[in-house]
Amino acid sequence: MPRSKFLLIVLINAALATLAATSTRAQSTPPPPPLTYNKDVAPILQKHCQSCHRPGEAAPFSMLTYSETKPWATAMKLAVQQKQMPPWFADPKYGHFANNRSLTESEIHTIIAWANGGAQEGNPKDLPPAVNWTEGWAISTPDIVFQLPKVFHVPESGTVEYQYVIVPTGFTEDKWVQMAEVRPTDRAVVHHIIAYLREPGSNYFKDQKVGVFFEAPPAKEDDKKDTSALPSDFLVGYAPGQTPEIMQPGQGKLIKAGTDIVFEVHYTTDGKATDDQTKLGIVFANETPKERVLTLSAVNGTFAIPPGDPNYKVDATFDVLQNVKLAGVHPHMHTRGKDFEYRLVFPDGRKETILDVPNYNWHWQLWYNYTDMIDLPKGTKIECTAHFDNSADNPENPDPTKTVRWGQQNWDEMMVGFFDLVFDAKMPAKDLYPQTAAAVPVANN
C-alpha cells in the first residue's frame, strides 16, 4: 500500500475515533441545570422591579414571591425581550445615571431562559434575603405627613380640570428636606401630582382660600401668548415611573417658616367613579445641609403644532446665572411627544449632549439622575429640543387634524425640561433666575 494512502487511512480513523469519543462524552455529560426563580431571577427582581411590583405600589401585580411571579413569566419574557420593562428610555451613548433601571443583556437572557425552562422555583436555600421595603412609602418613615384636607370625588367619565389645594405647613422655623414623596390613594385616576411651595409674601394664588379645592383662574388677556410659566418652587412630584425626591447626604430642599404647600392634582377618569385623598410624606435632614437643591425648568409654551406634522421641533433654553451643579433632568411632554434632548453650551462654546430620549413614552415620566453631578459654570446654557408627532401614524394622537398648543390636558401639549440644580446653601435661590420669574409664578403645569 502506498505510504500516502496509508497515512490518509490513519488520519481518517483517528478523526472517527475522536468524533466517537466526543459524542460519548456529550452523551454522558448532563445538561446544565435549569435557571430558577430562587437562585437566578429573584436577585434581578429585587434590584430592578420590586420597588414598583409590590403591594400598594404602581405596578399591577407583585413580584415579591415565586407564587406571585410565576403566572407572569411569559409576559415578563416578552417585556424584557422588547425592552419595555423596566421602563428606561435614555440613549446609552449620552450620560451615566445612578438610577438607570434597565437590565443588562445577561439579565435579559436569564429571564428569557427561566421562562423558556418552565419558570421553575428552585431550591429555597438559594433564595436571597427579602428586601425590607417600608410599607406604604418608598422613602423612610416620614417625619410628617400632609394630606389633602378633603376627599376628592373623581367621576366615572368626563374631563376633570386641574385641581389645586393650599395646605399650610404650620412651620415656625425653616426646615430642610432630605426625602419627600407624594402618594395618591387611588393611582388609577391620577395622571400626576406636584407639591409646590408658596413662601410667605408670595403672589402665587394669593387670593385663594386654603384647604379647599379650586381650579386655576384663566390666563389674563395679555398673557395668552405664553401661558407656560411654571412655579420655581417645585418640592416633589408624582407620575407613573417617577421616583421620590431623595437628596444625597449634605444636600436638601428648603421649606421656609410659614410656607404653604400647593398641591396640583391632575385627575383622569377611567370608567369607574372613585375617591382620592393624596398625601405627602417628608423626612427632614438631620443637620443643616451644605448644599441646596432646587428644581427649575426650561419651558416653551409658544408653539403651535400644525395638523398632521410628524416631526415638529420645539426648543427651550435656560441661562445659568451662577456656578452650580446639575444633579438630574426630567423631560415632560404629552401624547404627541416623540423625542427629547438636553444639551449644555459652556461659556467657552463647547457643547455636550447630556441626555437623549429618542423614543419618548408619555406614560412613564422619568427622572434621569446623574451618577456624578455636572459642574455648570456661570454663563452655561441648558438647551432642550423636543419633537412632536401630530400625524395620523401616531397611535397616541387624539386628533391629527387639529393645531396643538400648550395646555393642561393630555390632548394638549407641553414642552418642559425640568432639572435639579445644586448650589451653596447660603446662596439665595433668587440669584439663579430673574427676579420677575421667581416673584410671580403661574400655576400651569
ABEGO torsion letter per residue (X at the ends): XBAAAAAAAAAAAAAAAAAAAAAAAAAABBBBBBBBAAAAAAAAAAAAAAAABBBGBABABBAABAAAAAAAAAAAAAAAAAGAOBBBABBAABEBBAABABBBAAAAAAAAAAAAAGGBAEBAAABBBBBBBBBGBABBBBABBBBBABBBBBBABEBBBBBBBBBBAGBABBBBBABBBBBBABAAABABBBBBBBBBGBABGAABBBGBBBBBBBBBAAAAABAABBBABBABBBBBGBBBBBBBBGBBBBBBBGBBBBBBBBBBBAGBBBBBBBBBBBBBBABBBABBBBBBBBBBAABBBBBGBABBBBBBBBBBABBBBBABBBBBBBAABABBBBBBBBAAGBBBBABBBABBBAABBBBBBBABBBBBBBGBBBBBBBBBBABAABAABABAABBBBBBABAABBBBBBBBBBBBBAABBAAAABBAAAAABBBBBX
